[in-house]
Amino acid sequence: MRQYPIWIDTHNPSYANQFSKSMGVKNSSSSDIKIGTSAKNSYDFVKTRIETAEANHGSRVYNFFVDDELIKSAFYNAKLDKKMSLVYSLKDKEDDLKAKYFDKWKKEEQDQEQKMRNERYAERLRVNGGY
């Protein structure tokens, strides 16, 4: 079996083979993206999902999610304006996500550093007979 540093499991209920490589989407599609070095050594990285549904007056709404957070929406009404209108610009949500994930990653890094400090302190106590 070949090894890939990125693995994408795609799910599309519109087809008999829900895991085909390239496809159109009728209602929704999702992807679970894993990173690592092989099938046995891979870790969840990001989940994406795109959905479409009929909205008011025959228009369609399209929603794109990353880790279950709405990133971008668009409305399309072929009867009225034949134009796509975006509700969120990528930039608006991108700044929010950067701030959220920066804080999350910073806290994880600080927690890891504190854990290492605690382990070093415990080792010093053991060496010096403190336990």
C-alpha positions as CSV (number, residue, x, y, z in Angstrom):
1,M,0.0,0.0,0.0
2,R,1.3,3.5,-0.9
3,Q,2.0,6.0,1.8
4,Y,0.7,9.6,1.4
5,P,1.3,12.5,3.8
6,I,-2.3,13.8,3.2
7,W,-5.3,11.6,3.1
8,I,-8.8,12.8,2.2
9,D,-11.9,10.7,2.9
10,T,-14.8,12.2,0.9
11,H,-18.4,11.4,1.4
12,N,-21.1,12.2,-1.2
13,P,-24.5,10.5,-0.8
14,S,-25.5,11.4,-4.4
15,Y,-23.6,8.4,-5.9
16,A,-23.6,4.7,-5.4
17,N,-19.8,5.0,-4.9
18,Q,-19.9,7.7,-2.2
19,F,-16.1,7.8,-2.1
20,S,-15.4,8.5,-5.8
21,K,-12.5,10.9,-6.7
22,S,-14.4,13.5,-8.7
23,M,-18.1,14.2,-8.6
24,G,-21.0,16.6,-8.7
25,V,-23.0,17.2,-5.6
26,K,-26.8,17.3,-5.4
27,N,-27.3,18.2,-1.7
28,S,-24.1,17.9,0.3
29,S,-20.6,16.6,0.4
30,S,-18.1,16.3,3.2
31,S,-14.3,15.6,3.5
32,D,-12.3,14.4,6.4
33,I,-8.7,15.4,5.8
34,K,-5.9,13.6,7.7
35,I,-2.2,14.3,7.8
36,G,0.7,12.1,8.7
37,T,3.0,9.6,7.0
38,S,0.8,6.6,6.4
39,A,-2.6,5.0,7.0
40,K,-1.5,3.9,10.5
41,N,0.2,7.1,11.3
42,S,-2.3,9.8,10.4
43,Y,-4.2,12.4,12.4
44,D,-7.4,14.3,11.9
45,F,-6.6,17.7,10.5
46,V,-9.7,19.4,9.1
47,K,-13.3,18.6,8.1
48,T,-15.0,20.4,5.3
49,R,-18.6,20.3,4.2
50,I,-20.6,22.0,1.5
51,E,-24.4,22.0,1.3
52,T,-27.1,23.4,-0.9
53,A,-30.8,23.8,-0.4
54,E,-33.7,25.6,-1.9
55,A,-34.4,28.9,-0.3
56,N,-37.3,31.4,-0.7
57,H,-38.9,32.0,-4.1
58,G,-36.9,29.3,-5.9
59,S,-33.5,30.6,-5.1
60,R,-30.7,28.3,-3.8
61,V,-28.4,28.8,-0.8
62,Y,-24.9,27.4,-0.7
63,N,-23.0,27.0,2.6
64,F,-19.4,26.0,3.1
65,F,-18.2,24.8,6.5
66,V,-14.8,24.1,8.0
67,D,-14.8,22.2,11.2
68,D,-18.6,22.8,11.4
69,E,-18.1,26.6,11.2
70,L,-19.8,28.5,8.4
71,I,-17.1,30.1,6.3
72,K,-19.0,31.3,3.3
73,S,-22.5,31.5,2.0
74,A,-23.9,32.3,-1.4
75,F,-27.4,32.8,-2.8
76,Y,-28.4,32.2,-6.4
77,N,-31.7,33.1,-8.0
78,A,-31.8,32.2,-11.7
79,K,-35.3,33.7,-12.1
80,L,-34.4,37.2,-10.9
81,D,-30.9,38.3,-11.3
82,K,-28.9,35.3,-12.7
83,K,-26.0,36.4,-10.4
84,M,-24.4,34.8,-7.4
85,S,-24.5,37.0,-4.3
86,L,-22.1,36.3,-1.5
87,V,-23.2,36.7,2.1
88,Y,-19.8,36.4,3.8
89,S,-16.6,37.4,2.2
90,L,-13.8,35.0,2.8
91,K,-11.8,37.8,4.5
92,D,-14.4,38.5,7.1
93,K,-14.6,35.0,8.4
94,E,-10.9,34.3,7.8
95,D,-9.9,37.0,10.4
96,D,-12.3,35.5,12.9
97,L,-10.9,32.0,12.4
98,K,-7.3,33.2,12.6
99,A,-8.0,34.8,15.9
100,K,-9.9,31.8,17.3
101,Y,-7.3,29.2,16.2
102,F,-4.4,31.4,17.2
103,D,-5.7,31.6,20.7
104,K,-6.4,27.8,20.7
105,W,-3.0,26.9,19.4
106,K,-1.3,29.4,21.8
107,K,-3.1,27.8,24.8
108,E,-2.2,24.3,23.6
109,E,1.5,25.4,23.3
110,Q,1.4,27.0,26.8
111,D,-0.2,23.9,28.3
112,Q,2.5,21.7,26.7
113,E,5.3,24.0,28.0
114,Q,3.7,23.9,31.5
115,K,3.5,20.1,31.4
116,M,7.2,19.9,30.5
117,R,8.1,22.2,33.3
118,N,6.1,20.1,35.8
119,E,7.8,16.9,34.5
120,R,11.3,18.5,34.9
121,Y,10.4,19.7,38.4
122,A,9.2,16.2,39.4
123,E,12.4,14.6,38.0
124,R,14.5,17.0,40.0
125,L,12.6,16.1,43.1
126,R,13.1,12.4,42.5
127,V,16.9,12.9,41.8
128,N,17.3,15.0,44.9
129,G,15.3,12.7,47.1
130,G,12.2,15.0,47.4
131,Y,9.8,12.1,46.9
